[in-house]
């Protein structure tokens, strides 16, 4: 009798796990298809999505019922990175046309999304679910895309658990080797205000901003280079 109960419990746990895996796999697959369709060269076809929002709404509805655990760090991070980028797109589409996400009051800190059983804002996803739970992972800042041209560009594929580290590395390297993002002029270096707003993320362990940037650059910046912050471009990252 005990062995039968144990066997039943095993099958129930297995089925739950398989169901979860299928749900998350489906979410990642559909997210990949959606981004591949509507994102090109780091910009989003908001008008096209607005005219037929069924795919986006399906993804958001799917994400509502998905619960991910921090114990599976790659799945957790990949899920919430994708959710952040999709929620940004939904926020723009719901209020389109806009020239900037800042045209909608409370875009990042007031508008809430029912995701994974939580009623949360974009700032909650970034700061409470990702940065707070994984404080040493500064590369989040190069994959969370806020709909402004000042952000690192959005990619046309989903972030996946199995490839997450490589994707984080690639996007960080692309940003920090982009002369429009890291602007060198003599002994001065102009960097995005991202580095000012989240300076503590980049200077952990007593490192400087230049130390962090040089970890990912091919052409190293001088240690004593003067760092300045250029104004953030909130113009909508929209395809024309």
C-alpha positions in Angstrom: 0.0 0.0 0.0 2.8 2.4 1.0 4.7 1.6 -2.2 1.5 2.3 -4.2 1.0 5.7 -2.5 4.7 6.6 -3.0 4.4 5.6 -6.7 1.3 7.8 -7.2 3.0 10.7 -5.5 6.0 10.2 -7.8 3.8 10.3 -10.9 1.9 13.4 -9.7 5.2 15.3 -9.1 6.5 14.1 -12.5 3.3 15.3 -14.3 3.4 18.6 -12.5 7.1 19.1 -13.5 6.4 18.0 -17.1 3.4 20.4 -17.3 5.5 23.3 -16.0 8.3 22.5 -18.5 5.8 22.3 -21.4 4.3 25.7 -20.3 7.6 27.5 -20.0 8.9 25.9 -23.2 5.8 27.0 -25.0 6.1 30.5 -23.6 9.8 30.8 -24.7 9.0 29.4 -28.1 6.0 31.7 -28.7 8.1 34.7 -27.4 10.8 33.8 -29.9 8.4 33.7 -32.8 6.8 37.0 -31.8 10.1 38.9 -31.4 11.4 37.4 -34.7 8.2 38.8 -36.4 8.1 42.3 -35.0 11.7 43.2 -34.0 14.3 44.3 -36.6 17.7 45.9 -36.1 16.9 46.7 -32.4 13.6 48.4 -33.1 10.0 47.3 -32.7 7.1 47.5 -35.2 4.6 48.9 -32.7 2.1 50.0 -35.3 1.9 46.5 -36.8 1.5 45.0 -33.4 -1.3 47.5 -32.5 -3.2 46.5 -35.7 -3.1 42.9 -34.6 -2.3 42.5 -30.9 -3.6 38.9 -30.6 -0.1 37.3 -30.4 1.1 39.8 -27.8 -2.0 39.4 -25.7 -1.7 35.6 -25.9 1.8 35.8 -24.6 0.9 38.1 -21.7 -2.1 35.8 -20.8 0.2 32.8 -20.9 2.7 34.5 -18.6 -0.1 35.2 -16.0 -0.3 31.5 -15.1 3.4 30.7 -15.1 5.3 30.5 -11.8 9.1 30.2 -11.9 11.4 29.5 -8.9 14.6 31.3 -8.1 16.2 27.9 -7.4 16.2 27.4 -11.2 18.1 30.6 -11.8 18.4 30.4 -15.6 14.7 29.7 -16.2 13.7 32.4 -13.7 16.0 35.0 -15.2 15.1 34.2 -18.8 11.4 34.3 -18.0 11.5 37.6 -16.3 13.8 39.3 -18.8 11.4 38.2 -21.6 8.4 39.3 -19.5 9.9 42.7 -18.9 10.5 43.3 -22.6 7.1 42.0 -23.6 5.4 44.2 -20.9 7.2 47.2 -22.2 6.0 46.5 -25.7 2.4 46.0 -24.4 2.6 49.2 -22.4 3.6 51.1 -25.6 1.0 49.3 -27.8 -1.8 49.9 -25.3 -1.1 53.7 -25.4 0.1 53.9 -29.0 0.9 56.3 -30.7 3.6 57.6 -28.4 6.9 59.4 -29.1 8.4 58.1 -25.8 7.5 55.7 -23.0 7.7 58.8 -20.7 4.7 60.2 -22.5 2.6 57.8 -20.5 2.6 58.8 -16.8 3.6 56.0 -14.5 4.8 53.8 -17.4 7.5 52.2 -15.3 6.3 52.6 -11.7 2.5 52.8 -11.7 1.1 50.6 -14.5 0.8 47.0 -13.2 0.8 43.7 -15.0 -0.6 40.4 -13.6 2.3 38.1 -14.3 3.2 34.8 -12.6 0.6 35.3 -9.9 2.0 38.8 -9.0 0.5 42.2 -9.7 3.7 44.1 -10.6 5.2 47.1 -12.4 8.1 47.2 -14.8 10.3 48.6 -12.0 9.3 45.7 -9.8 10.4 43.2 -12.3 13.8 44.9 -12.8 14.5 45.9 -9.2 12.7 43.4 -7.0 12.7 40.2 -9.0 15.9 40.4 -10.9 18.4 42.9 -9.4 17.5 42.1 -5.8 17.6 38.4 -6.2 20.8 38.3 -8.3 22.7 41.4 -7.2 26.0 40.4 -8.8 24.5 40.1 -12.3 25.0 43.6 -13.8 24.5 42.3 -17.3 20.7 42.6 -16.8 21.1 46.3 -17.8 22.0 45.3 -21.3 19.0 43.0 -22.0 16.2 44.9 -20.3 14.9 47.2 -22.9 12.8 50.3 -21.9 11.5 51.3 -25.4 13.9 54.2 -25.6 16.7 54.6 -28.1 19.1 55.1 -25.2 18.6 51.5 -24.1 20.7 48.8 -25.5 18.8 47.4 -28.5 16.2 44.7 -28.2 17.0 41.5 -30.0 14.6 39.6 -32.2 14.7 36.4 -30.2 13.8 35.2 -26.8 16.2 34.7 -23.9 16.3 31.0 -23.2 17.5 29.2 -20.1 20.1 27.0 -21.9 21.7 30.0 -23.8 21.1 32.7 -21.2 24.7 33.3 -20.1 25.9 33.4 -23.6 23.2 35.9 -24.6 23.9 38.1 -21.6 27.5 38.1 -22.5 26.9 38.9 -26.1 24.6 41.8 -25.5 26.9 43.3 -22.9 29.9 43.0 -25.3 27.9 44.5 -28.2 26.8 47.5 -26.1 30.2 48.2 -24.5 32.0 48.0 -27.8 29.5 50.2 -29.6 31.0 53.7 -30.2 27.6 55.2 -29.9 27.1 53.7 -26.5 30.6 54.2 -25.1 31.8 57.5 -26.5 35.6 58.0 -26.5 37.1 61.4 -27.0 40.7 61.7 -26.1 41.1 61.0 -22.4 37.4 61.3 -21.8 34.8 58.7 -22.0 31.0 59.4 -22.3 28.8 56.7 -20.9 25.1 56.1 -20.7 23.2 57.4 -17.7 22.5 53.7 -17.0 25.9 53.7 -15.4 25.0 56.7 -13.3 21.6 55.4 -12.2 22.9 52.0 -11.3 26.5 52.8 -10.4 26.6 50.4 -7.5 25.8 47.4 -9.8 28.9 48.2 -11.9 31.3 49.0 -9.1 31.0 46.0 -6.8 34.1 44.8 -5.1 35.7 48.2 -5.2 36.0 48.2 -9.0 35.5 51.4 -11.1 33.1 51.9 -14.0 36.1 51.8 -16.3 37.1 48.4 -14.8 33.6 47.0 -15.5 33.5 48.4 -19.1 37.0 47.1 -19.9 36.0 43.5 -18.9 33.9 43.4 -22.1 35.8 45.8 -24.4 38.2 44.8 -27.1 39.8 48.3 -27.1 40.5 49.0 -23.4 39.9 52.4 -21.9 42.6 54.1 -19.9 42.2 53.5 -16.2 42.4 57.3 -15.5 40.0 58.3 -18.2 37.5 60.9 -17.1 34.0 59.5 -17.1 31.0 61.7 -18.0 27.4 60.8 -18.6 25.6 61.8 -21.8 21.8 62.5 -21.7 19.6 59.5 -22.1 17.6 59.3 -25.4 14.0 58.4 -24.5 12.8 58.6 -28.2 10.7 55.6 -29.0 12.7 52.6 -30.5 10.2 52.2 -33.3 10.7 50.9 -36.8 9.7 53.3 -39.5 
